[in-house]
Amino acid sequence: MTLTKEQAEQVREQILEQLKSLPKDKIGNLKEQVKKASPKELESFLQQMQGQGGECIFCKIVKGEIDTIKIFEDKDILAILDIMPASRGHIIVFPKKHIHFIQEVDNPLLNKIMNFVKVLSPALVDVLKAKGLSIYLPQGQLAGQNVDHFFINVIPRYEGDNVAIGWERKKADKKELDKVAKLVKKAATNTVVGQLEEEKKKLLKHQKIQEASEAEQIYKHVKKRRP
């Protein structure tokens, strides 16, 4: 990406604003460097912040190597305020474990993340007096996933916030829609059926183990009661 002059100034302002929350001993001469940085230097700094120049930025945040403002944290997930927010109160929610795509997140963890977002959303709208909420889950760089770590954007919406999440709505060709539907239906059906079969096998295995354990406990109990 190449920053325009206007974008560079926006990035500069956001970085300087974020530096205000850091202890003076951690800022050093960074503030002056940011003020004098060229658009190219700001772009390089932005890429480093987005995890494109080394270790994943979210993993660094989890390790405590990068200061951030935490909204919620437990052993599995972390929710932080975005330092370059799309709007006031923009929150990023992600698993602490380094996982790239949604399909790599195991179901219990994914359920936990989504339930957190579900509970957070109305509270966020209420406390910030927002008019709505956009929940944005990018997958792949082209879709806006600028960090190779699964995350969800929770973006409060306000009148005139200039947050652009949309597309040009044009009527699609019926034949093309039918073609796409056929491909997606087949793939979805095969995938879902395969996953259900796998889950069924796991459940049966778990049940057999549990039944064997219960049978063993009953046997031990009966054996103790024998004269």
C-alpha positions as CSV (number, residue, x, y, z in Angstrom):
1,M,0.0,0.0,0.0
2,T,1.2,3.6,-0.6
3,L,0.0,6.3,1.7
4,T,-1.3,9.5,0.2
5,K,-0.3,12.8,1.9
6,E,-3.7,13.0,3.6
7,Q,-3.5,9.4,4.8
8,A,0.1,10.0,6.1
9,E,-1.1,12.9,8.2
10,Q,-4.0,10.9,9.6
11,V,-1.6,8.1,10.5
12,R,0.8,10.6,12.1
13,E,-2.0,12.1,14.2
14,Q,-3.2,8.7,15.3
15,I,0.3,7.5,16.3
16,L,1.0,10.8,18.2
17,E,-2.3,10.4,20.0
18,Q,-1.5,6.9,21.0
19,L,1.9,7.9,22.3
20,K,0.2,10.2,24.9
21,S,-1.0,7.1,26.8
22,L,2.5,5.7,27.1
23,P,4.9,6.4,30.0
24,K,7.5,9.1,29.1
25,D,10.4,6.7,29.7
26,K,9.0,4.5,26.9
27,I,8.5,7.3,24.4
28,G,12.1,8.6,24.2
29,N,12.6,10.5,21.0
30,L,9.9,8.5,19.2
31,K,7.5,11.5,19.3
32,E,9.9,13.7,17.3
33,Q,10.7,10.9,14.9
34,V,7.0,10.5,14.1
35,K,6.5,14.3,13.7
36,K,9.4,14.4,11.1
37,A,8.7,11.1,9.4
38,S,8.0,11.0,5.7
39,P,4.9,9.2,4.3
40,K,7.2,6.3,3.3
41,E,8.6,6.1,6.9
42,L,5.1,6.3,8.3
43,E,4.0,3.5,6.0
44,S,6.9,1.3,7.1
45,F,6.0,2.0,10.8
46,L,2.3,1.2,10.1
47,Q,3.3,-2.1,8.4
48,Q,5.4,-3.0,11.5
49,M,2.4,-2.3,13.7
50,Q,0.2,-4.5,11.6
51,G,2.6,-7.4,11.9
52,Q,4.0,-7.3,8.4
53,G,7.6,-6.7,9.5
54,G,8.1,-9.6,11.9
55,E,6.2,-11.4,14.6
56,C,2.4,-11.1,14.7
57,I,1.4,-7.8,16.5
58,F,-1.5,-9.6,18.3
59,C,0.9,-12.2,19.7
60,K,3.2,-9.4,20.9
61,I,0.2,-7.8,22.6
62,V,-0.7,-11.1,24.3
63,K,2.9,-11.4,25.5
64,G,2.8,-7.9,26.9
65,E,5.5,-6.6,24.5
66,I,3.2,-3.9,23.1
67,D,1.2,-1.5,25.3
68,T,-2.5,-1.4,24.5
69,I,-5.8,-0.6,26.1
70,K,-7.5,-3.8,27.1
71,I,-11.3,-4.0,27.4
72,F,-11.5,-7.7,28.4
73,E,-9.1,-10.6,28.9
74,D,-9.2,-14.2,30.1
75,K,-7.1,-17.2,29.4
76,D,-8.4,-17.6,25.8
77,I,-9.4,-14.3,24.3
78,L,-8.4,-10.6,24.4
79,A,-10.4,-7.5,23.4
80,I,-8.6,-4.2,22.9
81,L,-9.3,-0.7,21.6
82,D,-8.0,-0.2,18.1
83,I,-5.3,2.5,18.1
84,M,-6.4,3.5,14.6
85,P,-10.1,3.2,15.0
86,A,-12.7,3.3,12.3
87,S,-15.0,5.0,14.8
88,R,-15.1,5.9,18.5
89,G,-15.0,2.7,20.6
90,H,-13.7,0.4,17.8
91,I,-12.8,-2.8,19.5
92,I,-10.8,-5.8,18.2
93,V,-11.5,-9.2,19.6
94,F,-9.1,-12.1,19.0
95,P,-7.9,-15.4,20.4
96,K,-4.7,-15.4,22.4
97,K,-3.5,-18.5,20.5
98,H,-2.0,-17.7,17.1
99,I,-4.7,-18.8,14.6
100,H,-4.9,-17.4,11.0
101,F,-8.3,-18.2,9.7
102,I,-11.8,-18.9,11.1
103,Q,-11.8,-22.5,9.9
104,E,-8.7,-23.2,12.1
105,V,-10.5,-22.0,15.3
106,D,-11.9,-25.0,17.2
107,N,-15.6,-24.9,17.9
108,P,-15.5,-24.3,21.7
109,L,-13.1,-21.3,21.3
110,L,-15.1,-19.9,18.4
111,N,-18.3,-20.2,20.3
112,K,-16.7,-18.4,23.2
113,I,-15.5,-15.5,21.0
114,M,-18.8,-15.1,19.2
115,N,-20.7,-15.2,22.5
116,F,-18.4,-12.5,23.9
117,V,-19.1,-10.3,20.8
118,K,-22.8,-11.0,21.2
119,V,-22.8,-9.8,24.8
120,L,-20.5,-6.9,24.2
121,S,-22.4,-5.5,21.2
122,P,-25.5,-4.1,22.9
123,A,-23.5,-2.9,25.9
124,L,-21.1,-1.0,23.5
125,V,-24.0,0.7,21.7
126,D,-25.7,1.6,24.9
127,V,-22.7,3.1,26.8
128,L,-21.3,5.0,23.7
129,K,-24.8,6.1,22.5
130,A,-24.1,4.7,19.1
131,K,-26.7,4.4,16.4
132,G,-25.7,0.9,15.3
133,L,-22.8,-1.5,15.0
134,S,-20.8,-3.1,12.3
135,I,-19.2,-6.5,13.0
136,Y,-16.4,-7.0,10.5
137,L,-14.5,-10.3,10.2
138,P,-11.9,-10.1,7.4
139,Q,-10.3,-13.3,6.0
140,G,-7.3,-12.8,3.7
141,Q,-5.4,-9.6,2.9
142,L,-7.6,-8.7,0.0
143,A,-10.6,-8.7,2.4
144,G,-8.7,-6.4,4.8
145,Q,-7.0,-9.0,7.1
146,N,-3.8,-7.0,7.6
147,V,-2.6,-9.2,10.4
148,D,-2.2,-13.0,9.9
149,H,-4.2,-13.6,13.1
150,F,-7.9,-14.3,13.3
151,F,-9.7,-11.2,14.7
152,I,-13.1,-9.6,14.7
153,N,-13.7,-5.8,14.4
154,V,-16.6,-4.5,16.5
155,I,-17.3,-1.0,15.2
156,P,-19.9,1.4,16.8
157,R,-21.7,3.4,14.1
158,Y,-22.6,7.1,14.4
159,E,-24.3,9.6,12.1
160,G,-21.8,10.9,9.6
161,D,-18.9,8.6,10.8
162,N,-17.7,8.1,7.2
163,V,-17.0,4.4,7.9
164,A,-17.1,2.8,4.5
165,I,-18.2,-0.9,4.6
166,G,-20.3,-1.4,1.4
167,W,-20.3,-2.2,-2.3
168,E,-21.9,-1.1,-5.5
169,R,-25.2,-2.9,-5.7
170,K,-25.8,-4.2,-9.2
171,K,-28.3,-6.9,-10.3
172,A,-26.5,-10.1,-11.1
173,D,-27.1,-12.4,-14.1
174,K,-29.6,-15.2,-13.2
175,K,-27.5,-17.8,-15.0
176,E,-24.4,-16.8,-13.1
177,L,-26.3,-16.9,-9.8
178,D,-27.6,-20.4,-10.6
179,K,-24.0,-21.5,-11.4
180,V,-22.6,-20.1,-8.2
181,A,-25.4,-21.5,-6.1
182,K,-24.8,-25.0,-7.6
183,L,-21.1,-24.8,-6.7
184,V,-21.6,-23.4,-3.2
185,K,-24.5,-25.8,-2.3
186,K,-22.4,-28.8,-3.3
187,A,-19.3,-27.7,-1.4
188,A,-21.4,-26.6,1.6
189,T,-23.3,-29.9,1.7
190,N,-20.2,-32.0,1.4
191,T,-18.3,-30.0,4.0
192,V,-21.2,-29.9,6.5
193,V,-22.0,-33.6,6.1
194,G,-18.3,-34.5,6.5
195,Q,-18.0,-32.4,9.7
196,L,-21.2,-33.9,11.1
197,E,-20.0,-37.4,10.5
198,E,-16.7,-36.5,12.2
199,E,-18.5,-35.0,15.1
200,K,-20.7,-38.1,15.4
201,K,-17.6,-40.4,15.5
202,K,-16.1,-38.3,18.2
203,L,-19.4,-38.3,20.2
204,L,-19.7,-42.1,19.9
205,K,-16.1,-42.6,21.0
206,H,-16.6,-40.3,23.9
207,Q,-19.8,-42.2,24.9
208,K,-18.1,-45.5,24.7
209,I,-15.2,-44.3,26.9
210,Q,-17.8,-42.8,29.4
211,E,-19.8,-46.1,29.4
212,A,-16.7,-48.1,29.9
213,S,-15.7,-45.9,32.8
214,E,-19.1,-46.1,34.4
215,A,-19.2,-49.9,34.0
216,E,-15.8,-50.1,35.6
217,Q,-16.9,-48.0,38.6
218,I,-20.0,-50.1,39.0
219,Y,-17.9,-53.3,38.9
220,K,-15.6,-51.9,41.5
221,H,-18.5,-50.9,43.7
222,V,-20.1,-54.3,43.5
223,K,-16.8,-56.1,44.1
224,K,-16.3,-54.1,47.3
225,R,-19.8,-55.1,48.6
226,R,-19.2,-58.9,48.1
227,P,-18.8,-60.8,51.3
